[in-house]
Each structure stands twice: as structure tokens, then as C-alpha cells.
Amino acid sequence: MATEAKDRPRDALDDEIDAYERMRARLEADFFGKWIVVHGGEFIDAYSRFEDAADDAIARFGRGPYLIRQVGEQPLELPPSLLYGIR
């Protein structure tokens, strides 16, 4: 049986998502449609392309945790193999 999100322990990514939600109105006003990185509960930067956001996040923070999200869009849920080119 799958564990519901409310039943699982919180992790660091949950904290990044919460930070994004707190900043959502400002981010939508300033960066709608851009890809943003949130790390340590802080907005890091905005990018035109997902690939640029991912490259910078990896260069700065390694394996994370960090949140990359397109402002104003529903969160994408992609498998790691697609995100990282694992074959």
C-alpha cells in the first residue's frame, strides 16, 4: 500500500517547497514563466531554461536538496532518468 504524503516524514525538499509557497506571490509578480531555484529556504535565481537552472543548482549545491520550479506552472514530476540522462 502506498504511503500518503501526510504519513511520510518531512524531508529537506518539503522545506524548499514550503519556502516557494511563501514566496509564490512575489515570484509570480516578478518571474512568471521563469525557472527558479530555491535552496536553504531562499530564492537563489531565475532562469529562462530549465537546463540553465539545473546546471547552476548542481554547480552551486551539488546533489541538493534544492527546488527547481517554473513559476506559475504546476510542478513537474519527472523520473530521475529523464532529468539526469540516465540510461
JOMOQUI-V314213 format. One record per run of one state. SS is the DSSP state (A for helix, B for strand, O for the rest). FROM is the first residue (numbers start at 1). LEN is the number of residues. If there is no record, write none. Layout:
ss | from | len
SS | FROM | LEN
SS | FROM | LEN
This chain:
ss | from | len
O | 1 | 4
A | 5 | 3
O | 8 | 4
A | 12 | 20
O | 32 | 3
B | 35 | 5
O | 40 | 2
B | 42 | 6
O | 48 | 2
A | 50 | 12
O | 62 | 5
B | 67 | 4
O | 71 | 9
A | 80 | 4
O | 84 | 4
